[in-house]
Amino acid sequence: MYFKKIYIIVSIIILIILLSNSLAFNLFIKTLPFIVVFLFPLIYIFRKPKIKNHLESESIFQKRIKRFKSIKRGYYSLIILIIFYIVSLISPLWMNNKPLVLKYDDQYYFPAVRDFFTFVPVIKSPFYESETFDQNILSISANFRLLAKQIKNQQNENYIVMPFYIYHPHEDLKDELDEEFKDLNRNGKWDKNEPFIDTNNNGIWNENNPPTLPDRVHIAGTDNTGRDVFARLIDGYKISITFAIIVTTLSYIIGVIIGACLGYFGGKLDLFGLRLIEIFSSIPFLFMLMILGSFMKPGVILLAALSVLLKGWIGITWYIRGEFFREKPKDYVSAAVSMGQSNWKIMFKHILPNSLTPIITFAPFAIIADIGTLVSLDFLGYGLKPPASSWGNLLNQGSENLDYWHMLIFPILALTLTIFMITFISEAVREAFDPKVYSRLR
């Protein structure tokens, strides 16, 4: 109790000090996303454990969760994947070419914060003209990285707080890779003594053509269109996991409902339902998505909907149907029927909780399959269209530019590590929910 009070008082004091100092305030704003992501899990891990009453018995589900936590490779893989996903979700706050906070001519701007909330339909990312910040000679849109250098040299009341990583995954950098210069004699090339923007601070004008290998500015290099590979890897991770979660969730909702109805009611409904499943199973799933993607411009939601309707719900439907056939003859179902409970309550309140083992065990494998589907479609050119970030698109670019190893190695490493961790999770879940370990008689 006293520790919590001291912790709150110290936190308030540190916050006041940070807000009173501009340099510390900049550092605080930049590290805020990491504080939110990593501090709360640490507080949860090191919290005071709840004292349990020894007279209370653990349920089968609690024993399975405890068993899952004891399998460290699966448990830690789940924690790492969740942390990475949260970090990727808040990426506009720490990986952006727009500032978090900008004060210019007594006006305040929050471009990166608005980018973070663009998932809300009414919020759109505004366009900032270069004339607003006295950058007429450079381009139509404002260059905030250059503006940060200008404000630093001006030493006035203006200030800017840039994110931790100052590149955007959709930003075309091929014009900036050649350091910009003012062509005084208008001959189309840089000549000695012509002013230029020294982006890498080496004192000389550099000419680069994308793709470029990793360096201290672009830690994973750039692709053949001049976009930062590291930024696209992070954004591609967010897209892949989000796509897999959407497809798995919708597939489970549809598959559980259909499988429960087939297994519980049986008869003609089961007969016609199986024929419907056989029809959908005969459809070449990937080829059908390729055909649909060739004349459509699919986004994440549309691809997820097509994946669910064409294939996603079939696998879990088989499992749930079998579980309901197994559970329906048992005594607790007969007792619920004799008490006059409705069919839907019997199905989803009594039978479904006893049929969760295949649902939970099947989920990690479904996520791996969904990620593979999206990567395959993007690699073949029938998935997400540019400038959307995608691991499959990066792999396609890398296969066409084998001299630039970073465009192939980094996506493969990201995809391999993600699949390995999900595999560890699925192995731990399968072992924890094994009915031979925790049966109802133990």
ChimeraX attribute file (.defattr): number of C-alpha atoms within 10 A of each C-alpha:
attribute: neighborCount
match mode: 1-to-1
recipient: residues
	/A:1	6
	/A:2	7
	/A:3	8
	/A:4	9
	/A:5	10
	/A:6	11
	/A:7	11
	/A:8	12
	/A:9	12
	/A:10	12
	/A:11	12
	/A:12	12
	/A:13	10
	/A:14	12
	/A:15	14
	/A:16	12
	/A:17	13
	/A:18	17
	/A:19	14
	/A:20	11
	/A:21	11
	/A:22	13
	/A:23	11
	/A:24	14
	/A:25	17
	/A:26	20
	/A:27	16
	/A:28	15
	/A:29	21
	/A:30	19
	/A:31	15
	/A:32	13
	/A:33	18
	/A:34	14
	/A:35	12
	/A:36	12
	/A:37	16
	/A:38	13
	/A:39	12
	/A:40	10
	/A:41	13
	/A:42	10
	/A:43	10
	/A:44	10
	/A:45	10
	/A:46	8
	/A:47	9
	/A:48	8
	/A:49	8
	/A:50	6
	/A:51	6
	/A:52	8
	/A:53	7
	/A:54	7
	/A:55	6
	/A:56	7
	/A:57	10
	/A:58	11
	/A:59	10
	/A:60	15
	/A:61	14
	/A:62	11
	/A:63	16
	/A:64	20
	/A:65	13
	/A:66	13
	/A:67	19
	/A:68	21
	/A:69	16
	/A:70	13
	/A:71	17
	/A:72	14
	/A:73	16
	/A:74	22
	/A:75	18
	/A:76	15
	/A:77	20
	/A:78	17
	/A:79	14
	/A:80	14
	/A:81	16
	/A:82	13
	/A:83	15
	/A:84	15
	/A:85	19
	/A:86	17
	/A:87	20
	/A:88	22
	/A:89	17
	/A:90	17
	/A:91	24
	/A:92	27
	/A:93	27
	/A:94	26
	/A:95	23
	/A:96	24
	/A:97	22
	/A:98	28
	/A:99	25
	/A:100	24
	/A:101	19
	/A:102	22
	/A:103	15
	/A:104	16
	/A:105	12
	/A:106	8
	/A:107	8
	/A:108	13
	/A:109	14
	/A:110	15
	/A:111	21
	/A:112	24
	/A:113	17
	/A:114	19
	/A:115	19
	/A:116	18
	/A:117	15
	/A:118	14
	/A:119	10
	/A:120	9
	/A:121	7
	/A:122	7
	/A:123	12
	/A:124	13
	/A:125	13
	/A:126	9
	/A:127	10
	/A:128	15
	/A:129	15
	/A:130	18
	/A:131	14
	/A:132	12
	/A:133	16
	/A:134	11
	/A:135	18
	/A:136	13
	/A:137	10
	/A:138	15
	/A:139	11
	/A:140	13
	/A:141	15
	/A:142	20
	/A:143	17
	/A:144	20
	/A:145	16
	/A:146	15
	/A:147	19
	/A:148	17
	/A:149	12
	/A:150	15
	/A:151	16
	/A:152	13
	/A:153	9
	/A:154	10
	/A:155	9
	/A:156	10
	/A:157	10
	/A:158	17
	/A:159	21
	/A:160	23
	/A:161	20
	/A:162	25
	/A:163	24
	/A:164	19
	/A:165	18
	/A:166	17
	/A:167	25
	/A:168	22
	/A:169	23
	/A:170	18
	/A:171	16
	/A:172	17
	/A:173	18
	/A:174	19
	/A:175	13
	/A:176	14
	/A:177	19
	/A:178	16
	/A:179	18
	/A:180	18
	/A:181	17
	/A:182	16
	/A:183	14
	/A:184	13
	/A:185	10
	/A:186	8
	/A:187	8
	/A:188	9
	/A:189	11
	/A:190	20
	/A:191	14
	/A:192	7
	/A:193	7
	/A:194	13
	/A:195	14
	/A:196	16
	/A:197	17
	/A:198	15
	/A:199	19
	/A:200	14
	/A:201	8
	/A:202	8
	/A:203	10
	/A:204	13
	/A:205	21
	/A:206	17
	/A:207	11
	/A:208	13
	/A:209	16
	/A:210	17
	/A:211	23
	/A:212	22
	/A:213	17
	/A:214	18
	/A:215	11
	/A:216	8
	/A:217	13
	/A:218	18
	/A:219	13
	/A:220	21
	/A:221	24
	/A:222	28
	/A:223	25
	/A:224	19
	/A:225	16
	/A:226	20
	/A:227	25
	/A:228	26
	/A:229	30
	/A:230	24
	/A:231	26
	/A:232	27
	/A:233	22
	/A:234	22
	/A:235	24
	/A:236	25
	/A:237	23
	/A:238	22
	/A:239	22
	/A:240	24
	/A:241	19
	/A:242	19
	/A:243	23
	/A:244	23
	/A:245	18
	/A:246	18
	/A:247	27
	/A:248	25
	/A:249	17
	/A:250	18
	/A:251	25
	/A:252	24
	/A:253	13
	/A:254	18
	/A:255	23
	/A:256	23
	/A:257	17
	/A:258	20
	/A:259	27
	/A:260	26
	/A:261	21
	/A:262	25
	/A:263	24
	/A:264	25
	/A:265	15
	/A:266	16
	/A:267	11
	/A:268	10
	/A:269	13
	/A:270	18
	/A:271	11
	/A:272	13
	/A:273	17
	/A:274	16
	/A:275	11
	/A:276	12
	/A:277	16
	/A:278	12
	/A:279	10
	/A:280	16
	/A:281	14
	/A:282	9
	/A:283	12
	/A:284	11
	/A:285	16
	/A:286	16
	/A:287	11
	/A:288	14
	/A:289	19
	/A:290	18
	/A:291	11
	/A:292	16
	/A:293	20
	/A:294	13
	/A:295	9
	/A:296	12
	/A:297	13
	/A:298	18
	/A:299	14
	/A:300	18
	/A:301	13
	/A:302	14
	/A:303	21
	/A:304	23
	/A:305	17
	/A:306	17
	/A:307	24
	/A:308	22
	/A:309	15
	/A:310	17
	/A:311	19
	/A:312	25
	/A:313	26
	/A:314	23
	/A:315	17
	/A:316	24
	/A:317	27
	/A:318	19
	/A:319	20
	/A:320	28
	/A:321	23
	/A:322	18
	/A:323	22
	/A:324	23
	/A:325	18
	/A:326	14
	/A:327	18
	/A:328	18
	/A:329	11
	/A:330	11
	/A:331	10
	/A:332	14
	/A:333	17
	/A:334	12
	/A:335	11
	/A:336	15
	/A:337	14
	/A:338	9
	/A:339	9
	/A:340	9
	/A:341	12
	/A:342	10
	/A:343	14
	/A:344	13
	/A:345	13
	/A:346	19
	/A:347	20
	/A:348	15
	/A:349	11
	/A:350	16
	/A:351	23
	/A:352	19
	/A:353	10
	/A:354	12
	/A:355	19
	/A:356	15
	/A:357	20
	/A:358	16
	/A:359	16
	/A:360	14
	/A:361	20
	/A:362	18
	/A:363	20
	/A:364	23
	/A:365	17
	/A:366	21
	/A:367	24
	/A:368	19
	/A:369	16
	/A:370	24
	/A:371	23
	/A:372	17
	/A:373	22
	/A:374	25
	/A:375	24
	/A:376	20
	/A:377	20
	/A:378	22
	/A:379	20
	/A:380	13
	/A:381	17
	/A:382	20
	/A:383	28
	/A:384	23
	/A:385	15
	/A:386	10
	/A:387	14
	/A:388	16
	/A:389	25
	/A:390	27
	/A:391	30
	/A:392	26
	/A:393	26
	/A:394	27
	/A:395	22
	/A:396	19
	/A:397	19
	/A:398	21
	/A:399	15
	/A:400	13
	/A:401	16
	/A:402	11
	/A:403	12
	/A:404	20
	/A:405	14
	/A:406	22
	/A:407	30
	/A:408	20
	/A:409	14
	/A:410	20
	/A:411	24
	/A:412	16
	/A:413	11
	/A:414	16
	/A:415	19
	/A:416	12
	/A:417	13
	/A:418	18
	/A:419	19
	/A:420	15
	/A:421	21
	/A:422	21
	/A:423	19
	/A:424	20
	/A:425	27
	/A:426	22
	/A:427	18
	/A:428	23
	/A:429	25
	/A:430	18
	/A:431	17
	/A:432	24
	/A:433	23
	/A:434	15
	/A:435	13
	/A:436	10
	/A:437	13
	/A:438	16
	/A:439	10
	/A:440	9
	/A:441	4
	/A:442	7
